[in-house]
Amino acid sequence: MREAGVLTERVGIGGLKPLKHFEARDIIVEVRRALSSSHSIHVFGASSKLLRYPRVIESADSMDSQVYEFRRQRRENVHDWKTTLIHYLRFRQEVEDALEKKENPRIEAQQSLGTF
């Protein structure tokens, strides 16, 4: 990226879904290792299983996921906001539980409309 002149302060990592969790972990850790601390890393489409790896938590500055929505669509063919919210809140609890175990001050919790 440096050589091509496209390296910015923010770097996104995506397309990890088809990979095994340890492969995704290794990519995230290697990207962090290759970049200076002045670069922030965002992981797109992170699964809750990725949060089980302390090195992933330490390497990424931010993550997003719609695992809760994919789970809901797979389990139920219902497309209403209440069901989506329930699945989101369950997923959020999984994420919070994983982050509590890591006690990483770099990670900030995100508020959602579902908590109001």
Stockholm file with secondary structure:
# STOCKHOLM 1.0

chainA/1-116         MREAGVLTERVGIGGLKPLKHFEARDIIVEVRRALSSSHSIHVFGASSKLLRYPRVIESADSMDSQVYEFRRQRRENVHDWKTTLIHYLRFRQEVEDALEKKENPRIEAQQSLGTF
#=GR chainA/1-116 SS CTTTTCCCSEEEECCCTTSCHHHHHHHHHHHHHHSCTTSEEEETTCCGGGGGCHHHHHHCSEECCCHHHHHHHHHCCCCCHHHHHHHHHHHHHHHHHHHHHHTCTTCCCCCCGGGC
#=GC SS_cons         CTTTTCCCSEEEECCCTTSCHHHHHHHHHHHHHHSCTTSEEEETTCCGGGGGCHHHHHHCSEECCCHHHHHHHHHCCCCCHHHHHHHHHHHHHHHHHHHHHHTCTTCCCCCCGGGC
//
